[in-house]
């Protein structure tokens, strides 16, 4: 149970990468700890395990997490069968869930709401509304509470645990400039299977890695250099899902039951070849673009989420939030940094998506 802790606890480090990604890491010798997340600090039972698998990097375990416009909090919890938990965590009206824990000799357990003092290591509950259960463990050392939530009919999406969907986008721009000649061309045709990664009484979050293809064909000629310096980034192929990369090609779909809206975001990378005048070509992970969609209206029932829109292109220094397409990568960012385009003159990306509930 949560009252039995290791003599030492790992330190969680968090840093923000320029590709709208949070890098979370902790010492690799703490393999029995798991990364958890919440968007609501006022509810101690809202913490849920992060679905990404930690990747070893040197002496650390690392998780890359795409950043959205929504506040999110992270912590490490000791994993193991002795954690007080509910299964399943989401039920329909009239359903049941089993609470489990590992009893320790000499400790008295009290469950609330419910029967009070309990024996054994489990209890079956059938709440009619979303309920946070507290298991208080009492012994000579004191009283330590643990929490588990059973969610009942979360905002009409209680039957949705998976989504199948598609997301396509395209962006092309050749801005005029006396000093630079830019050509940026990005395309993506993606398919997804999303699984529920976090759920509460007011929110449900779904994540998944894309399949499909994407491409980029970028070029910049620097006319201020003599001879003229040319850089190209060219690539076409499947998205890169490797969590050890600076950004991961993962889509996050967030259902907000309080505002009856949904939001989604993805940072998409592929392998592309970079060639610069006078240098040997090299291949590296390259960002095709970041798509962020905020607060679209939910349908009345659990049905398809879809739209086709033009999203404004924004540069690396944009801090205004909202809907956006960020071209990213070397040449895309350079357009903004050199002043050839601004956040009001960089045009728009054509973006369409469709996500339908799946079994």
C-alpha positions, 0 to 999 in steps of 0.5 A: 500500500502507499504507506510502505515506501522505499527508504529513498524517493526519486527526483523528477526533473522536467524541462521544456523543449522548443518543439512543444514537448515536456521532457520528464526524467528520473534516475534509472535505478528507480524502476519500480516507480511510475509517472502519473499526471493530473490536470486537477490538483484539488482532487487527490484521486485524479492522478492517472498513470502516463501511458508513454513507456519510459525510455532509457537515456544514460543513467535516466528514464525519460518520457517525452510528453506533448505540451498542450494549452492546458495546465498539467501536473506530474509526479512519481508514484511507487508502482506495485500490487499494494496500491489502493485502486479500483477496477474498473475505474469507469462504470455505467449506472448500475455497474460495480467496481472492485477496490483492492489493496494489500492488507498488512498485519497489525494495521486496521483499515477503514473504507469511506464512504461505505462500511467503515472498518473492512477486513481482507484485501478487497471490497465491491462497490456500486456507486450511483455517482462518481465517488472518491473512496478513501482507505485509511490505514491505522497502526502505531505509526499513525493514520495514512489515507489512500484514494481511488476514484470510481467514475460513473457515466463521465459526461456522456462519453462513458462508453467510449474507451477507443477512437479510430480517426484520421488527420490530414494537413498541408501547408505551402508558402513562398514568401517574397524577400530581397535577402532570402528565397524561402520555399516551404511545403509540408503534407501529412495523411495520418490515421490513428487508434486512440486509447483512453489514457486519463479519465475523471468525472469532468475530463477524458483524455485519449492518446495514440501514435499515427500511421500513414505518411508525411512529407516536407520539401523545404529550401532557403537561399541566403542571398546575403552570402556570396556565394549564395548559401542554400539549405534544403530539408527533404523527406517523405515517409511514416511518422516517427513514434520513438519516445527518445526523440526530441518530440514524439508523433503522438496525438492527444485528444482531450474531452472537457465535460465542463465546457462541453468541448474537445481539444487535440494536439500533435507534434509530427516528425519524420526522417528527412535529409538536410543538405547545405552548401559546402557540407555533406548531407545528413539525415535526422528527425525533422518536424513536419509541423505541430497542430493544435486545436482548442475547444471545439463543441462536443456533439450531443451524444458520443459520435464522430468529432470532425471538422475541416478548417484553416489554422493560422501558421505561428512561429517559435516565439508565439505565446498567444495560444489558441488554434495554430499550425507551427511549421517548426524545423530549421527552415520553417522557424528561420522564416520567422526569425529572419523576419521574412514572415510574422505571425500575422503574415505566415498564412494558414495550414489546411487541416481536417480531422475525423474521430469516431468511437471504436469498440 
